[in-house]
Amino acid sequence: MATEKKMLNCIMCPMGCELTVTIEDGAVTEVTGNTCPRGAKYGHDEIMSPTRMLTTTVKVEGGQLALLPVVSKSVLPKGKILDCAKELKKVTVKAPVKAGDVVAADILGLGIDIVASRDMAAV
């Protein structure tokens, strides 16, 4: 039985608890150091299937600015963030755009949309 311990700082609240996650044979068996249940869940999820929000920009044609800020509608697998960012480099939207408009639907087949995070008026 292979046992490994990893140290993480919880990001679920401002407390920033230092977590110790015990992994045995590829499975999380214990999370310690958390002061709330959210920390235990974060520790488990960060080891087993880490996720992140993606915030970046895409090109705008005919807008007040050259770039439009965008965000993933929900979390993406951490290992796919760079691939998604590369895919978004190919995207150009036409102004006007409203906050919440889908800029890239179902990015990389992950079932997650990328949406505008602000309005962009046309010039």
Secondary structure, DSSP 8 states (H G I E B T S, - for coil): --EEEEEEE--SSTT--EEEEEEETTEEEEEES-SSHHHHHHHHHHHHS-EE--EEEEEEESBSSSEEEEEESS-EEGGGHHHHHHHHTT-EEES-B-TT-EEETTGGGSS--EEESS-B-B-
